[in-house]
């Protein structure tokens, strides 16, 4: 995939995150963005996971909440 693909996907996540009606919906968006960023990083060693997640509109707190209890 190219940068434009990652940017387009991040834009969709940012829109979904911004319009999420509640914390549950936001957590789902965050979880999917984190999972996809793992796949993208495996596919492309130059993929910048932090930059992608920031473009998705996620904060450090979002990532910490989503990772708590899910990944060790």
C-alpha positions as CSV (number, residue, x, y, z in Angstrom):
1,X,0.0,0.0,0.0
2,X,1.1,3.6,-0.5
3,X,1.0,6.6,1.7
4,X,-2.2,7.9,-0.1
5,X,-3.9,4.6,0.9
6,X,-2.9,5.0,4.6
7,X,-4.0,8.6,4.5
8,X,-7.4,7.8,3.1
9,X,-8.0,5.1,5.7
10,X,-6.9,7.4,8.5
11,X,-9.3,10.1,7.2
12,X,-12.2,7.7,7.4
13,X,-11.2,6.7,11.0
14,X,-10.8,10.4,12.0
15,X,-14.3,11.1,10.7
16,X,-15.8,8.0,12.5
17,X,-14.0,8.9,15.7
18,X,-15.2,12.5,15.6
19,X,-18.8,11.5,15.1
20,X,-18.9,8.6,17.5
21,X,-22.0,9.0,19.7
22,X,-20.5,7.5,22.9
23,X,-17.4,6.0,24.5
24,X,-18.3,2.5,23.3
25,X,-18.4,3.6,19.7
26,X,-15.1,5.5,20.1
27,X,-13.4,2.5,21.6
28,X,-14.5,0.3,18.7
29,X,-13.0,2.8,16.2
30,X,-9.8,3.0,18.3
31,X,-9.6,-0.8,18.5
32,X,-9.9,-1.3,14.8
33,X,-7.4,1.5,14.0
34,X,-4.9,-0.1,16.4
35,X,-5.4,-3.5,14.8
36,X,-5.1,-2.2,11.3
37,X,-1.9,-0.3,12.2
38,X,-0.4,-3.6,13.4
39,X,-1.2,-5.2,10.0
40,X,0.1,-2.2,8.1
41,X,3.4,-2.2,10.1
42,X,3.9,-5.9,9.3
43,X,3.2,-5.3,5.7
44,X,5.5,-2.2,5.4
45,X,8.5,-1.9,7.8
46,X,8.6,1.9,7.0
47,X,5.0,2.4,8.1
48,X,4.8,5.0,10.9
49,X,2.2,3.6,13.3
50,X,2.2,6.7,15.6
51,X,1.7,9.1,12.7
52,X,-1.1,6.9,11.4
53,X,-2.9,6.8,14.7
54,X,-2.5,10.6,15.1
55,X,-4.0,11.0,11.6
56,X,-6.9,8.8,12.8
57,X,-7.6,11.4,15.5
58,X,-6.5,9.2,18.4
59,X,-4.7,10.5,21.4
60,X,-2.2,8.8,23.7
61,X,-5.0,8.3,26.2
62,X,-7.1,6.5,23.6
63,X,-4.3,4.1,22.8
64,X,-3.7,3.5,26.5
65,X,-7.4,2.8,27.2
66,X,-7.7,0.5,24.3
67,X,-4.6,-1.5,25.1
68,X,-5.4,-1.9,28.8
69,X,-6.3,-5.5,29.4
70,X,-6.2,-6.4,25.8
71,X,-2.5,-6.7,25.0
72,X,0.2,-7.6,27.4
